[in-house]
Amino acid sequence: MSTLFDVLERLAATIEARKGGDPATSYTAKLLNDPALAAKKLGEEAVETVIAAVAQGPDALASESADLLYHWLVLMAASDVSLDTVAEKLAAREGTSGIAEKASRGGS
Ligand SMILES: N=c1c2ncn([C@@H]3O[C@H](COP(=O)(O)OP(=O)(O)OP(=O)(O)O)[C@@H](O)[C@H]3O)c2ncn1[C@@H]1O[C@H](COP(=O)(O)O)[C@@H](O)[C@H]1O
């Protein structure tokens, strides 16, 4: 069975390969050609994920999460943000509690 990480890696490669593709035959290419549309779709999928979490149950939440991750990967590609850069940001935060980090910014 593929892990989430395996699937995301394959999906990211598929998305990358759609750059310059035909928007008439590839939904991914359509979004890659229009980063604002990709961002709008990600926002919609985020809202749908929240609704699934609070009102639709685990299976719907899993499906909406898959939509969310796909659209997030497309937005990263459309905006030329490498996944390695996101990984660096997360790695730099490892071991730092969100509560401590917020307090260091004067939050409560
Ligand atoms: N994982 C996905 C994936 N998840 C969701 N979607 C599409 O995302 C679109 C938007 O989802 P919505 O829930 O908003 O559906 P909708 O209401 O019909 O969309 P709108 O009318 O609002 O635009 C739908 O058309 C889904 O089919 C995806 N489209 C593609 N992929 C992957 O990307 C690959 C390449 O796709 P193409 O570039 O289209 O060949 C595919 O083989 C898949 O692996």
The ligand as an SDF file (V2000), in Angstrom:
LIG
                    3D

 44 47  0  0  0  0  0  0  0  0999 V2000
   -6.2460   14.4140   -7.6630 N   0  0  0  0  0  0  0  0  0  0  0  0
   -6.8280   15.0340   -8.5430 C   0  0  0  0  0  0  0  0  0  0  0  0
   -8.0560   15.7360   -8.2740 C   0  0  0  0  0  0  0  0  0  0  0  0
   -8.7830   15.8690   -7.1490 N   0  0  0  0  0  0  0  0  0  0  0  0
   -9.8460   16.6360   -7.4890 C   0  0  0  0  0  0  0  0  0  0  0  0
   -9.7940   16.9800   -8.8000 N   0  0  0  0  0  0  0  0  0  0  0  0
  -10.7650   17.7680   -9.5680 C   0  0  0  0  0  0  0  0  0  0  0  0
  -11.0020   18.9950   -8.9320 O   0  0  0  0  0  0  0  0  0  0  0  0
  -12.1570   19.5670   -9.5310 C   0  0  0  0  0  0  0  0  0  0  0  0
  -12.7920   20.5660   -8.5930 C   0  0  0  0  0  0  0  0  0  0  0  0
  -13.4050   19.9000   -7.5560 O   0  0  0  0  0  0  0  0  0  0  0  0
  -14.8270   20.3900   -7.0590 P   0  0  0  0  0  0  0  0  0  0  0  0
  -15.1180   19.5520   -5.8590 O   0  0  0  0  0  0  0  0  0  0  0  0
  -14.8150   21.8530   -6.8460 O   0  0  0  0  0  0  0  0  0  0  0  0
  -15.7340   19.9520   -8.2850 O   0  0  0  0  0  0  0  0  0  0  0  0
  -16.6890   20.8180   -9.2020 P   0  0  0  0  0  0  0  0  0  0  0  0
  -17.7370   21.3860   -8.3520 O   0  0  0  0  0  0  0  0  0  0  0  0
  -17.1050   19.8880  -10.3130 O   0  0  0  0  0  0  0  0  0  0  0  0
  -15.7280   21.9530   -9.7880 O   0  0  0  0  0  0  0  0  0  0  0  0
  -16.1150   23.4470  -10.2390 P   0  0  0  0  0  0  0  0  0  0  0  0
  -17.3070   23.3370  -11.1460 O   0  0  0  0  0  0  0  0  0  0  0  0
  -16.3740   24.2310   -8.9770 O   0  0  0  0  0  0  0  0  0  0  0  0
  -14.8650   23.9200  -10.9510 O   0  0  0  0  0  0  0  0  0  0  0  0
  -13.0240   18.3860  -10.0010 C   0  0  0  0  0  0  0  0  0  0  0  0
  -13.1590   18.4850  -11.4050 O   0  0  0  0  0  0  0  0  0  0  0  0
  -12.1740   17.1760   -9.6200 C   0  0  0  0  0  0  0  0  0  0  0  0
  -12.2280   16.1440  -10.6060 O   0  0  0  0  0  0  0  0  0  0  0  0
   -8.6850   16.4410   -9.3110 C   0  0  0  0  0  0  0  0  0  0  0  0
   -8.1640   16.4920  -10.5900 N   0  0  0  0  0  0  0  0  0  0  0  0
   -7.0140   15.8360  -10.8260 C   0  0  0  0  0  0  0  0  0  0  0  0
   -6.3270   15.1070   -9.8630 N   0  0  0  0  0  0  0  0  0  0  0  0
   -5.0700   14.4130  -10.1820 C   0  0  0  0  0  0  0  0  0  0  0  0
   -4.3650   15.1200  -11.1960 O   0  0  0  0  0  0  0  0  0  0  0  0
   -4.0680   14.2450  -12.2870 C   0  0  0  0  0  0  0  0  0  0  0  0
   -4.0120   15.0230  -13.5740 C   0  0  0  0  0  0  0  0  0  0  0  0
   -5.2870   15.5660  -13.8490 O   0  0  0  0  0  0  0  0  0  0  0  0
   -5.5540   16.3450  -15.2300 P   0  0  0  0  0  0  0  0  0  0  0  0
   -4.5550   17.4330  -15.2830 O   0  0  0  0  0  0  0  0  0  0  0  0
   -6.9480   16.8510  -15.1890 O   0  0  0  0  0  0  0  0  0  0  0  0
   -5.3070   15.3420  -16.3210 O   0  0  0  0  0  0  0  0  0  0  0  0
   -5.1560   13.1830  -12.2230 C   0  0  0  0  0  0  0  0  0  0  0  0
   -4.7530   12.0050  -12.8600 O   0  0  0  0  0  0  0  0  0  0  0  0
   -5.2860   12.9970  -10.7160 C   0  0  0  0  0  0  0  0  0  0  0  0
   -4.2370   12.1680  -10.2390 O   0  0  0  0  0  0  0  0  0  0  0  0
  1  2  2  0
  2  3  1  0
  2 31  1  0
  3  4  1  0
  3 28  2  0
  4  5  2  0
  5  6  1  0
  6  7  1  0
  6 28  1  0
  7  8  1  0
  7 26  1  0
  8  9  1  0
  9 10  1  0
  9 24  1  0
 10 11  1  0
 11 12  1  0
 12 13  2  0
 12 14  1  0
 12 15  1  0
 15 16  1  0
 16 17  2  0
 16 18  1  0
 16 19  1  0
 19 20  1  0
 20 21  2  0
 20 22  1  0
 20 23  1  0
 24 25  1  0
 24 26  1  0
 26 27  1  0
 28 29  1  0
 29 30  2  0
 30 31  1  0
 31 32  1  0
 32 33  1  0
 32 43  1  0
 33 34  1  0
 34 35  1  0
 34 41  1  0
 35 36  1  0
 36 37  1  0
 37 38  2  0
 37 39  1  0
 37 40  1  0
 41 42  1  0
 41 43  1  0
 43 44  1  0
M  END
$$$$
